[in-house]
Amino acid sequence: MTIGTPPPPVPLLPDPRITVVGVTADGWPSLPGRLRRTVLEAEVVLGGRRHLAMLPEAPGQRREVWPSPLRQGLPGLLASLGGARTVA
């Protein structure tokens, strides 16, 4: 690379380990269809108890409430995912 030449682009991962979806106070109805499918097709959904309660049932889907305290519990929770398609 020479001075003035931009660095090569960082390749995007074809299948991210965790997809983050923000749910507003309006809940499930406020999510666009693409994000609804992402949530429903996930093998695991992580979130707060209130947010998880907003979601419709998805047969076979594992749902996990954020650990408390988060900082101490998150590494173990993430390790338990084993590469599953996860939405948080």
GUKOLMI-942435 format. One line per 3 residues: number of its first residue (from 1); their letters; for each residue x, y, z of N, C-alpha, C, O. Coordinates in steps of 0.001 Angstrom, whole numbers. Layout:
NUM> A> X:Y:Z:X:Y:Z:X:Y:Z:X:Y:Z  ...
# end
This chain:
1> MTI> 850:-1172:0:0:0:0:896:1236:0:1871:1307:748  559:2198:-837:1327:3433:-898:534:4540:-225:-671:4419:-3  1230:5614:93:564:6759:717:-484:7292:-244:-219:7451:-1436
4> GTP> -1658:7565:269:-2742:8080:-554:-3636:6988:-1114:-4702:7277:-1657  -3215:5745:-989:-4040:4629:-1452:-4880:4131:-281:-4338:3825:781  -6179:4049:-460:-7003:3579:656:-6718:2105:955:-6364:1346:53
7> PPP> -6869:1707:2200:-6638:309:2544:-7699:-574:1888:-8783:-98:1552  -7390:-1846:1706:-8389:-2734:1113:-9591:-2859:2044:-9443:-2744:3261  -10770:-3091:1489:-11948:-3206:2343:-11864:-4448:3223:-11290:-5468:2842
10> VPL> -12444:-4334:4392:-12519:-5474:5301:-13678:-6338:4835:-14796:-5842:4699  -13435:-7626:4587:-14534:-8468:4110:-15598:-8645:5187:-15285:-8782:6370  -16845:-8639:4768:-17939:-8880:5695:-18079:-10376:5906:-17863:-11168:4989
13> LPD> -18437:-10749:7105:-18670:-12161:7378:-19964:-12575:6696:-20964:-11865:6807  -19975:-13698:5997:-21183:-14111:5289:-22320:-14484:6235:-23489:-14362:5868  -21998:-14933:7436:-23015:-15360:8381:-22570:-14930:9772:-21886:-15686:10462
16> PRI> -22946:-13733:10191:-22478:-13251:11487:-22934:-14170:12612:-24001:-14779:12535  -22131:-14264:13637:-22457:-15140:14762:-23682:-14638:15507:-24549:-15427:15886  -23757:-13335:15718:-24896:-12754:16431:-25403:-11565:15633:-24625:-10696:15240
19> TVV> -26697:-11526:15397:-27335:-10394:14733:-28053:-9586:15803:-28846:-10135:16567  -27783:-8300:15863:-28423:-7433:16852:-29622:-6759:16201:-29502:-6124:15153  -30784:-6907:16841:-32029:-6304:16363:-32573:-5435:17487:-32789:-5916:18599
22> GVT> -32792:-4163:17203:-33344:-3261:18210:-34863:-3251:18157:-35459:-3029:17103  -35479:-3492:19302:-36939:-3461:19398:-37322:-2192:20148:-36863:-1965:21267  -38156:-1374:19538:-38582:-128:20177:-39679:-406:21197:-40099:-1549:21374
25> ADG> -40135:637:21860:-41226:505:22827:-42509:19:22160:-43393:-515:22829  -42615:205:20831:-43795:-273:20104:-43772:-1780:19911:-44772:-2366:19497  -42645:-2413:20204:-42553:-3863:20187:-42518:-4499:18815:-42109:-3883:17831
28> WPS> -42954:-5744:18771:-42913:-6581:17577:-43535:-5917:16355:-42943:-5986:15278  -44706:-5272:16465:-45325:-4674:15276:-44455:-3619:14588:-44632:-3361:13397  -43528:-3013:15313:-42699:-1956:14719:-41542:-2501:13881:-40908:-1744:13147
31> LPG> -41258:-3796:13979:-40139:-4357:13213:-40522:-4582:11759:-41606:-5095:11478  -39646:-4206:10830:-39896:-4508:9417:-39904:-6026:9196:-39318:-6776:9977  -40560:-6460:8148:-40686:-7882:7849:-39368:-8630:7804:-39280:-9761:8283
34> RLR> -38342:-8013:7235:-37029:-8665:7138:-36482:-8987:8524:-35931:-10066:8743  -36636:-8042:9465:-36134:-8278:10816:-37002:-9279:11565:-36490:-10051:12376  -38297:-9279:11309:-39166:-10289:11931:-38717:-11686:11516:-38626:-12588:12348
37> RTV> -38439:-11858:10229:-37968:-13167:9746:-36645:-13541:10408:-36439:-14692:10792  -35752:-12563:10539:-34461:-12825:11181:-34667:-13346:12594:-34024:-14312:13004  -35565:-12707:13338:-35836:-13136:14713:-36472:-14523:14727:-36043:-15390:15488
40> LEA> -37474:-14740:13905:-38189:-16016:13910:-37332:-17178:13421:-37553:-18318:13829  -36356:-16906:12552:-35501:-17962:12015:-34267:-18234:12873:-33531:-19186:12618  -34041:-17403:13886:-32879:-17600:14757:-33061:-18865:15592:-34171:-19213:15995
43> EVV> -31954:-19534:15837:-31991:-20701:16714:-32063:-20269:18175:-32661:-20949:19008  -31439:-19121:18474:-31395:-18599:19836:-31715:-17112:19793:-31243:-16396:18911  -32520:-16648:20750:-32786:-15216:20903:-32392:-14833:22325:-32845:-15445:23292
46> LGG> -31545:-13817:22439:-31101:-13296:23726:-31753:-11947:23948:-31910:-11172:23004  -32136:-11656:25180:-32697:-10343:25450:-33216:-10219:26861:-33143:-11152:27661  -33740:-9050:27146:-34367:-8824:28432:-35706:-9549:28500:-36332:-9815:27474
49> RRH> -36132:-9860:29699:-37398:-10582:29898:-38558:-9877:29190:-39371:-10528:28533  -38637:-8556:29320:-39727:-7785:28711:-39680:-7877:27186:-40717:-8030:26541  -38491:-7785:26617:-38366:-7860:25158:-38710:-9251:24643:-39397:-9382:23630
52> LAM> -38248:-10278:25318:-38556:-11640:24890:-40059:-11906:24957:-40600:-12639:24130  -40727:-11314:25934:-42175:-11508:26076:-42953:-10872:24925:-44091:-11264:24667  -42364:-9903:24233:-43033:-9237:23103:-43078:-10117:21856:-43904:-9897:20970
55> LPE> -42203:-11101:21786:-42031:-11878:20562:-43033:-13021:20468:-43385:-13623:21482  -43494:-13323:19256:-44364:-14485:19088:-43555:-15771:19271:-42332:-15777:19128  -44249:-16839:19583:-43592:-18134:19747:-42958:-18580:18434:-43491:-18324:17354
58> APG> -41826:-19243:18541:-41149:-19835:17386:-40752:-21250:17803:-39820:-21421:18589  -41443:-22263:17290:-41179:-23643:17706:-39703:-24023:17594:-39062:-23777:16573  -39184:-24619:18648:-37801:-25083:18663:-36772:-24010:18952:-35580:-24305:19028
61> QRR> -37207:-22773:19114:-36263:-21677:19343:-35916:-21597:20829:-36793:-21671:21690  -34634:-21447:21111:-34163:-21270:22490:-34166:-19779:22795:-33679:-18974:22002  -34711:-19420:23937:-34715:-18011:24363:-34013:-17902:25702:-34262:-18684:26619
64> EVW> -33140:-16928:25798:-32345:-16734:27004:-32441:-15290:27464:-32244:-14364:26678  -32745:-15103:28745:-32761:-13765:29343:-31313:-13381:29633:-30515:-14203:30081  -30987:-12097:29364:-29638:-11614:29670:-29279:-11984:31102:-30112:-11854:31999
67> PSP> -28048:-12445:31331:-27640:-12760:32698:-27456:-11485:33517:-27214:-10405:32978  -27576:-11642:34815:-27359:-10512:35711:-26466:-10998:36853:-26796:-11965:37541  -25359:-10333:37041:-24846:-9179:36323:-24333:-9581:34934:-23718:-10633:34759
70> LRQ> -24601:-8731:33973:-24294:-9002:32570:-22807:-9258:32345:-22430:-10218:31673  -21982:-8413:32898:-20538:-8505:32632:-19962:-9861:33046:-19115:-10415:32346  -20414:-10387:34167:-19894:-11668:34629:-20553:-12850:33914:-19904:-13871:33688
73> GLP> -21825:-12724:33559:-22557:-13844:32985:-22488:-13979:31481:-22707:-15067:30948  -22186:-12893:30784:-22219:-12919:29323:-21204:-13881:28693:-21570:-14589:27754  -19959:-13943:29156:-19021:-14878:28522:-19523:-16329:28533:-19395:-17032:27530
76> GLL> -20084:-16774:29642:-20604:-18137:29718:-21783:-18350:28793:-21902:-19395:28153  -22661:-17351:28724:-23821:-17454:27841:-23375:-17523:26386:-23868:-18358:25628  -22458:-16663:25994:-21964:-16671:24614:-21267:-17991:24284:-21408:-18506:23175
79> ASL> -20525:-18533:25231:-19845:-19813:25006:-20851:-20942:24803:-20568:-21904:24088  -22020:-20832:25426:-23030:-21893:25324:-23757:-21890:23981:-24496:-22829:23684  -23564:-20864:23172:-24288:-20764:21905:-23777:-21748:20862:-24542:-22194:20006
82> GGA> -22516:-22084:20923:-21960:-23075:20017:-22136:-22779:18540:-22292:-23711:17751  -22116:-21519:18141:-22235:-21186:16723:-23658:-21144:16205:-23865:-21016:14999  -24649:-21250:17088:-26051:-21198:16662:-26378:-19828:16081:-25806:-18820:16496
85> RTV> -27314:-19791:15107:-27797:-18503:14568:-28505:-17787:15714:-29526:-18256:16218  -27961:-16664:16113:-28429:-15984:17315:-28830:-14555:17013:-28174:-13857:16240  -29924:-14130:17639:-30378:-12743:17589:-30342:-12215:19007:-30752:-12904:19941
88> A> -29853:-10998:19174:-29827:-10360:20486:-30473:-9001:20366:-30566:-8272:21354
# end
